[in-house]
Amino acid sequence: MTLKVAKYALLISGLALSSSLLADEMAPMLAQTCVGCHGPNGSSVGPATPSIAGTEEETFVESMQAYKNGDRPSTIMARIAKGYTDEDFVVMAKYFSSQEFIRYPQETDKTKANRGEKLHDKYCDKCHEDNGFKDEDGSSILAGQWLPYLQYSLADYHSGEREATKKMRKRMKKMVKSAGEGSLDDVAHFYASQTKK
């Protein structure tokens, strides 16, 4: 290897390292925009805003891209997402995926939650494993999310306002046909009641 090639290789590796360090330093700054609504380190303290702490990186990036492209309905997220690049989404995703999801106690209807648990076991468990505590393959963390957020989201999925996966659409349709539209609220109460592991 010539001295010139060695210097060039050293320069490139230095730039890559400084870029990586810069991204790590940028993460908390980029995240500050989110914590105003989504709570400290992404654990929401408000009833209509979901917690984003612990979200898998891919899920986070895909959600932000969907907001930015107008593929996912929102009140303000579409406008916020347009201010960021895909690279920013990746940096934020890495940050929030490493944060602990703190679940706050909330009032739920025990009867509805008990019915919702049975519905979860029958219709939802294959994707929302471990009573909704896991985010795997873009399924999102549901356990401990705020009840109003869960209710709004399920209503949007049911109405078609928000696009569900083919499997989710099929299972939700089957659940509602079998247990009625109240089953959506039962499932929401079940997930909202899951504040302790």
Secondary structure by P-SEA (a helix, b strand, c coil): ccaaaaaaaaaaaaaaaaaaaaaaaaccccccccccccccccccccccccccccccaaaaaaaaaaaaacccccccaaaaaaaccaaaaaaaaaaaaaccccccbbbbcaaaaaaaaaaaacccccccccccccccccccccccccaaaaaaaaaaaaaccccccaaaaaaaaaaaaacccaaaaaaaaaaaacccc
